[in-house]
Amino acid sequence: MTHFCTKEIKKKIIFQPNKILGQNFLFDKNYLQKIVAICPINSDTVIIEIGSGYGDLTNELVKTNCKKIIGLEKDKKLFQWLEKKNKSERIIYLWQDALSIDWEKFCLEYKDSSIVVIGNLPYCIANSLIINLLFQHHLFKYFVFLVQKEVGQKWVSSSTKYSSKYSALSIFINYLAETKLVFEIPRNIFKPVPSVDGSLVTVKPWKDKNVCVSKQQLVSFLKFLKNCFFFRRKTLWNNLLAFSGDREKDWKKYFYEKNYSTKIRSQNLTVEDHRELFLYWKKILKKNLLN
């Protein structure tokens, strides 16, 4: 089956890039092939591409033996352009905002396939999108995202790696998935040239860990983590007391059992430490409901 090739656009941008949508396109074939090589693709794989742009990445993906490619494009002009150029029965383009998708319903048709999500994500949607996707982490096999360098560092950070970027989001992502910053891409490769370099990050949802929790529980967990980091320069102790009300006695007991100093900060604790902290908070809430 033939597929279209974007050589015909001579690597030039046809439409004025939309700053609101954060459009910075990647045309470099060498980097595009490197990105595709990272993806775990076989004949059972359905690829969801976030932001198909001019189809350059799609053009490389369709050379694999994947089952289907679903390209999501929010820019109507680009979507219409892609529709006209598409000659492959394995590619479907949708005029769609990835942030507005109900992923449970969207993926229902492909529940018997391995779903890999890939894309060059604008800064303005990257964090919100990965959160929405991980709320339904059980649906997906793998995520491969090109993001701003700082965003990539935040996603893979821990209390000992890129620690200045370590945050509630870092913990949330790494609780649900294995992350890796694969390589960086210099800013001058993109058109138009952004103000920062990019990073390719893989996010692989855990399948062998007991993280099969509901979306409601994950929403609560993320809210709890944000409270723990709410005042970054304050101690964990102060942040806990600030949002938990009259629970000082309960937290004093927990800190004593864990041998935590009241001067410790959330940045010093691991993902597992925060999970245990959250479970204890749920226990406190349950106890108070029963009293």
C-alpha positions as CSV (number, residue, x, y, z in Angstrom):
1,M,0.0,0.0,0.0
2,T,1.4,3.4,-1.0
3,H,1.7,6.2,1.4
4,F,2.3,9.9,1.0
5,C,5.7,11.5,1.4
6,T,6.3,15.0,2.6
7,K,9.3,15.6,0.4
8,E,6.9,17.4,-1.9
9,I,6.7,20.3,0.6
10,K,10.5,20.6,0.4
11,K,10.6,20.9,4.2
12,K,8.9,24.2,4.1
13,I,6.0,25.2,6.3
14,I,2.8,25.8,4.2
15,F,0.6,27.4,6.8
16,Q,1.6,30.1,9.3
17,P,2.5,28.2,12.6
18,N,-0.1,28.7,15.3
19,K,1.6,30.1,18.4
20,I,-1.5,29.4,20.5
21,L,-1.2,25.7,19.6
22,G,2.5,25.8,20.3
23,Q,3.5,24.5,16.8
24,N,7.1,23.6,16.3
25,F,7.5,21.0,13.5
26,L,10.2,18.4,13.2
27,F,11.2,17.6,9.6
28,D,14.6,16.0,10.2
29,K,14.5,12.5,8.8
30,N,17.4,11.3,10.9
31,Y,15.6,12.2,14.2
32,L,12.3,11.0,13.0
33,Q,13.7,7.6,12.3
34,K,15.4,7.5,15.7
35,I,12.1,8.2,17.3
36,V,10.3,5.4,15.4
37,A,13.1,3.0,16.3
38,I,12.4,3.6,20.0
39,C,8.7,2.5,19.6
40,P,7.8,-1.1,20.4
41,I,5.8,-1.8,17.2
42,N,4.6,-5.1,15.8
43,S,1.7,-6.2,13.6
44,D,-0.7,-5.9,16.6
45,T,0.2,-2.3,17.4
46,V,-2.3,0.5,17.0
47,I,-0.4,3.9,17.1
48,I,-2.1,7.0,18.2
49,E,-0.2,10.1,17.1
50,I,-0.8,13.3,18.9
51,G,-0.4,16.2,16.6
52,S,0.4,14.8,13.1
53,G,1.5,18.2,11.7
54,Y,2.6,17.8,8.1
55,G,2.7,14.0,8.4
56,D,6.5,13.5,8.5
57,L,6.5,11.3,11.6
58,T,3.4,9.5,10.3
59,N,5.3,8.8,7.0
60,E,8.0,7.0,9.0
61,L,5.6,5.1,11.2
62,V,3.6,3.7,8.3
63,K,6.8,2.0,7.0
64,T,6.6,-0.3,10.1
65,N,4.3,-3.3,10.3
66,C,1.9,-1.6,12.6
67,K,-1.8,-2.5,12.4
68,K,-3.1,1.1,12.2
69,I,-2.1,4.7,12.8
70,I,-4.7,7.2,14.2
71,G,-3.4,10.7,13.7
72,L,-5.0,13.4,15.8
73,E,-4.7,17.0,14.6
74,K,-6.3,20.0,16.2
75,D,-5.3,22.5,13.5
76,K,-8.2,22.3,11.0
77,K,-6.1,23.5,8.0
78,L,-3.4,20.9,8.7
79,F,-6.0,18.2,9.2
80,Q,-7.6,19.0,5.8
81,W,-4.2,19.0,4.2
82,L,-3.3,15.6,5.7
83,E,-6.7,14.2,4.6
84,K,-6.0,15.2,1.0
85,K,-2.5,13.7,1.0
86,N,-3.3,10.4,2.7
87,K,-3.1,7.4,0.4
88,S,-2.8,4.7,3.1
89,E,-5.7,2.6,4.3
90,R,-3.7,2.1,7.6
91,I,-3.8,5.8,8.4
92,I,-6.8,7.5,9.8
93,Y,-6.7,11.3,10.5
94,L,-9.1,12.9,13.0
95,W,-9.7,16.6,13.6
96,Q,-9.5,16.2,17.4
97,D,-8.2,17.9,20.5
98,A,-6.3,15.2,22.4
99,L,-7.1,16.9,25.7
100,S,-10.9,16.5,25.2
101,I,-10.8,12.8,24.5
102,D,-12.5,10.2,26.7
103,W,-9.8,7.6,26.3
104,E,-11.8,4.8,27.7
105,K,-14.4,5.2,25.0
106,F,-11.8,6.1,22.3
107,C,-9.7,3.0,22.9
108,L,-12.7,0.6,23.2
109,E,-12.4,-0.4,19.5
110,Y,-8.8,-1.3,19.9
111,K,-9.0,-3.1,23.3
112,D,-7.5,-6.3,21.8
113,S,-4.5,-4.4,20.3
114,S,-1.3,-3.0,21.8
115,I,-1.8,0.8,21.9
116,V,1.3,3.0,21.6
117,V,0.9,6.8,21.8
118,I,3.5,9.0,20.2
119,G,3.8,12.7,19.5
120,N,5.7,16.0,19.5
121,L,3.9,17.7,22.3
122,P,3.6,21.5,22.7
123,Y,4.6,22.8,26.1
124,C,1.1,24.1,26.8
125,I,-0.5,20.6,26.8
126,A,2.3,18.1,27.7
127,N,1.7,17.9,31.4
128,S,-2.1,17.9,31.2
129,L,-2.0,15.2,28.5
130,I,0.3,12.8,30.3
131,I,-1.9,13.1,33.4
132,N,-5.1,12.4,31.4
133,L,-3.5,9.4,29.7
134,L,-2.1,7.9,32.9
135,F,-5.6,8.2,34.6
136,Q,-6.4,5.4,32.1
137,H,-2.9,3.8,32.1
138,H,-4.2,0.3,31.8
139,L,-5.3,1.0,28.2
140,F,-1.8,1.7,26.9
141,K,1.3,-0.2,26.3
142,Y,3.8,2.6,25.7
143,F,4.1,6.4,25.3
144,V,6.9,8.1,23.3
145,F,6.8,11.8,23.5
146,L,9.0,14.7,22.3
147,V,8.7,17.5,24.9
148,Q,10.6,20.5,26.0
149,K,13.9,19.6,27.7
150,E,12.7,20.9,31.1
151,V,9.4,19.0,30.9
152,G,11.3,15.8,30.1
153,Q,13.6,16.3,33.1
154,K,10.6,16.8,35.3
155,W,8.9,13.7,34.1
156,V,11.9,11.4,34.8
157,S,13.1,13.2,37.9
158,S,13.5,11.7,41.4
159,S,14.8,12.7,44.8
160,T,18.3,11.9,43.4
161,K,18.0,12.6,39.7
162,Y,17.2,16.1,38.3
163,S,16.1,16.7,41.9
164,S,15.4,20.4,41.3
165,K,12.7,19.4,38.9
166,Y,11.2,16.7,41.3
167,S,7.6,17.5,41.9
168,A,4.1,16.1,42.5
169,L,3.9,15.4,38.8
170,S,7.2,13.5,38.8
171,I,5.9,11.2,41.6
172,F,2.5,10.7,40.0
173,I,4.1,9.6,36.6
174,N,6.7,7.4,38.1
175,Y,4.3,5.7,40.4
176,L,2.3,4.6,37.4
177,A,5.1,4.0,34.8
178,E,8.7,3.5,34.1
179,T,10.2,6.7,32.5
180,K,13.4,7.3,30.5
181,L,14.9,10.4,28.9
182,V,16.3,8.7,25.8
183,F,18.0,11.6,24.1
184,E,17.9,15.4,23.6
185,I,17.1,17.2,20.3
186,P,18.6,20.7,19.7
187,R,16.2,23.5,19.2
188,N,17.5,24.5,15.7
189,I,16.2,21.2,14.3
190,F,12.6,22.4,14.8
191,K,10.7,24.8,12.5
192,P,10.1,27.5,13.6
193,V,13.0,27.4,16.1
194,P,11.7,27.3,19.7
195,S,13.5,29.0,22.6
196,V,14.6,25.7,24.2
197,D,15.9,22.2,23.3
198,G,13.7,19.1,23.2
199,S,13.9,15.7,24.9
200,L,12.5,12.4,23.8
201,V,10.9,10.6,26.8
202,T,9.4,7.1,27.0
203,V,6.8,6.3,29.5
204,K,6.0,2.6,30.0
205,P,3.0,1.9,32.3
206,W,3.8,-0.7,34.9
207,K,2.1,-4.1,34.2
208,D,3.9,-6.1,37.0
209,K,3.1,-3.8,39.9
210,N,0.0,-3.4,41.9
211,V,-1.1,0.0,40.5
212,C,-4.4,-1.1,39.1
213,V,-6.3,1.7,40.9
214,S,-9.3,3.6,39.8
215,K,-9.3,7.0,38.2
216,Q,-11.0,8.4,41.3
217,Q,-8.2,7.1,43.5
218,L,-5.5,8.5,41.2
219,V,-7.2,11.9,41.2
220,S,-7.1,11.9,45.0
221,F,-3.5,10.8,45.0
222,L,-2.4,13.6,42.6
223,K,-4.3,16.1,44.7
224,F,-2.6,14.9,47.9
225,L,0.9,15.1,46.1
226,K,0.2,18.7,45.0
227,N,-0.6,19.6,48.6
228,C,2.6,18.0,49.8
229,F,4.6,20.2,47.4
230,F,2.2,23.2,47.6
231,F,4.8,25.4,49.3
232,R,8.0,24.0,47.9
233,R,10.3,25.9,50.4
234,K,8.3,24.7,53.4
235,T,8.8,21.4,55.2
236,L,6.6,18.4,54.5
237,W,5.4,18.8,58.1
238,N,4.1,22.3,57.5
239,N,2.5,21.4,54.2
240,L,0.7,18.5,55.7
241,L,-0.7,20.5,58.6
242,A,-1.7,23.3,56.2
243,F,-4.2,21.1,54.3
244,S,-5.1,18.4,56.8
245,G,-6.7,20.5,59.5
246,D,-6.4,19.3,63.1
247,R,-4.3,16.2,62.4
248,E,-1.1,17.1,64.1
249,K,-1.3,14.2,66.6
250,D,-1.7,11.7,63.7
251,W,1.1,13.1,61.7
252,K,3.4,13.2,64.8
253,K,2.8,9.5,65.2
254,Y,3.6,8.7,61.6
255,F,6.8,10.8,61.6
256,Y,7.9,9.0,64.7
257,E,7.2,5.6,63.2
258,K,9.1,6.5,60.0
259,N,11.9,8.3,61.9
260,Y,11.2,11.4,59.8
261,S,12.5,14.8,60.9
262,T,9.9,17.5,60.9
263,K,12.3,19.5,58.8
264,I,12.2,17.0,55.9
265,R,10.8,18.2,52.6
266,S,8.8,16.3,50.0
267,Q,11.7,16.5,47.7
268,N,13.7,14.2,50.0
269,L,11.1,11.4,49.8
270,T,10.8,8.7,47.2
271,V,7.8,7.7,45.1
272,E,7.1,4.8,47.5
273,D,7.5,7.0,50.5
274,H,4.7,9.3,49.1
275,R,2.5,6.3,48.3
276,E,2.8,5.1,51.9
277,L,2.1,8.7,53.2
278,F,-1.0,8.9,51.0
279,L,-2.3,5.5,52.3
280,Y,-1.8,6.7,55.9
281,W,-3.7,9.9,55.0
282,K,-6.6,7.8,53.7
283,K,-6.5,5.8,56.9
284,I,-6.8,9.0,58.9
285,L,-9.8,10.1,56.9
286,K,-11.5,6.7,57.3
287,K,-10.9,6.7,61.0
288,N,-12.5,10.1,61.4
289,L,-15.5,9.1,59.3
290,L,-16.1,6.2,61.7
291,N,-15.8,8.3,64.8
